[in-house]
Amino acid sequence: MLQVFERLSHTHQAINDSITLDRETRQKARIKGKTDQGQDIGIFVDRGNPLRVGEVLKTECGLLIEIKGAKEPVITASTEDWHTFSKVCYHLGNRHTVLQVGERWLRFKPDHVLKELCEMYGLTTSDAPEIFEPENGAYGSHSGHSHAH
């Protein structure tokens, strides 16, 4: 089994494999799974610093494994109006909703009340599965880089 204890924010070396994980799994510090090429892998990283899509893991034997995001059930809401977009972000943030924020679009886990709120403000919503990579929050770690063993 491949074992990972090291995270790299970037690399200029060739990537050997990848692992596709949903948001919930990327939050965990201990992950047992299979790479996209079918190799067994154990990932052991620091707690409180979620794996990020695009991040690279280095195995004990030196292989480089890229983190990919799995498409999962989400609601994506969008608008062309920045003012309306800001209001909706405020209301969702006021509810402590876990959000992924883009340019005039936002994404959250399925919730019919939140979807109705977005639609009430005139945002267009989609239930199409997408990769979900929300903000870590004001006090979350943003570095994604560790040398812990």
N, C-alpha and C positions, 0 to 999 in steps of 0.2 A: 504494500500500500504506500502510495506517495504521501509524504507528510510535509505540511507547510507550517512554518513558524515565523516567516519573514514576509513583510509587505513592502512593495516598491511603488512609489507614486508614478514612476515612469521608467522606461528602459529604452536603450538604443539597440538591444540585442533582439534576435528573432524569438517570437513567442512560440512555445512548443505545443500548447494545448489551451483549452479554455474550459470554463465551467459556467453553466447558465443557472442562475439562482433567482428566485422571487425575492421581493423586498423583505418578507418576514425571515427568510433563511439568511439573507445578507446581514440581518441584525444580530445574529448569534455569534458567539465567540468560539464555539466548538461545532464544527460541521463535519459530518461524515457523508460522503456521496461518491458520485462518479463524474469524471471529467467528460467533456463532450466527445472524446475519443474512446470512452469506456473504461478508463483506468480508475481503480479505487483510490480515493483520496481522503485524507483527514486534514482538516484546517483547524489550527489552534492559534488564535490571535487574541489581542487584548480586548477585554470587555469594554463596552461603552463607545466603541469606535467602529460603526458599521462598515462593512465592505462596500465599496463604491463601484458602480459600473465603469469599466475601463481600467480599473486598478489591476496591478500585476502582482501575483504571488510567486515566491521563489521556494521551490521544494528543497528538502535537505540534500537531494542529489543534484541540485542546480537547474532543474527544469523550470521554465517560466510559464505560468498559467494565468491567462487573462480572465477577469470577472466579466461576465455578460449578464444582462438582465433578462429574465423570463417575462413574457407577456402575461398579464394577470387581469382579473376583473377590476375595472376602475371606471370612474365617470370623468370625462374630460369636458370642461365647460369653457367656452370662448366667446369673445366679443371683439368688435373693432373699436369700441369706445373705452378709452383709458379711464375716464372718470367712473363709469359704471363698473369697470373691472376693479378699480381701487376699492369701491364700496363693497363689492362682493368679497374681496380678499379680507377686508376689515371684519365683515360679519362672520366669515368662516374662521378667521384667526381668533376672534372673540369667543368662539366655541371650542377653541383649542383643537381644531381639526388638523390632522396630519395632511399637509399639502405639498404638491409639487407645483412650482410656479414657473411658467414660461412667459413669453412676450404676448400678453393679452389672452393667455389660456392658463388654466389651472387644472389639477388632477387630484382626485381623492378616491378612497375606497368606496364602493357602492353604499349609498345611504339615500333613501328616497326623500327624506326631509331636506337634506342639503341640496339634492338635485332640484327639488321644487323651489328652494330659495334662489338658486342660480337662474332658473327659468323665470321666476317672478321678476327678476331684474333684467330679463331679456337676453340672457346668455344662451347660446346654442349648446346643447349637451349631446354627448355621444357615449354609448355604453360599450364601444369597441375595446377589447382587451389591448393593453399597452404595457410597456415597461414602466414600473412605478418607482421613482427615485425622489422621494420627498426631501424637503429641507430638513436638516438636522436640528434646527431650532437655535435660538440665540446663544444657548450655553453648550451646544454640541461641539464636538471636535471637528475641525475642518481640514486637518492636515493629511489624514489617511496614510501617514508614513510612520513606520515603527521598525525598530531593530530588536524588539523583544524576542528572547529565546525562551 
